[in-house]
Amino acid sequence: MEGGAVTTIHAEPGTPLDDATLVGRARDGDVRAYEQLVLRYQGQMFRLAVKMLHHRGDAEDVVQEVFLGAWRKLEQLKDDYSFVGWLYRSTTNRCLNVIRARRPQADVDLDLAESPRRDARPEHAVQVSSQLAALNEALRGLTAQQRACWLLREVHGRSYDEIGEIVGANPAAVRGRIARARAQLAEEMKPWR
């Protein structure tokens, strides 16, 4: 997965293969097919991990472990179409394990916040940066399970059923966690309205 240029594998010229086809080929030992899956989903898994962990280095480690583990255990995947859900579940679980292993206090990496546009008014840029820092701090105030559910729903657009499968809870519990997270975030972000 490291090295030179990666070639996109196509079914017909110009048409990328779907996930299930790539997973099937990867299971048969096609490293290039797996590289395509990594390229397709590493950004999404990294964004989830960095928001959950608030630490770029830890997020990079988690994503690397997830993709290496997925490669090693690909034959255990029962349904090729469930690969993405499997990645989300693995990433979330690894992040939760990292959070559990940490001391109660973790440093916030303000470099992770998206920087405001350079051509924006300086006072607006400061306000946006402050809002992002406040949101990151508010996210840290959520329980790890609430943060995972909220991020999977609000940032990654996953359904309640998918989130339930990822975090190992029923959809009603997921809805409850998200509702509590939304209420807590709304309260914390009141000064920014």
ABEGO torsion letter per residue (X at the ends): XBEBBBBBBBABBGBBBBAAAAAAAAAAGBAAAAAAAAAAAAAAAAAAAAAAAGBAAAAAAAAAAAAAAAAAAAAABABAAAAAAAAAAAAAAAAAAAAAABBABBBBBAAABBBBBAABBAAAAAAAAAAAAAAAAAAAABBAAAAAAAAAAAAAGBBAAAAAAAAGBBAAAAAAAAAAAAAAAAAAAAAAX
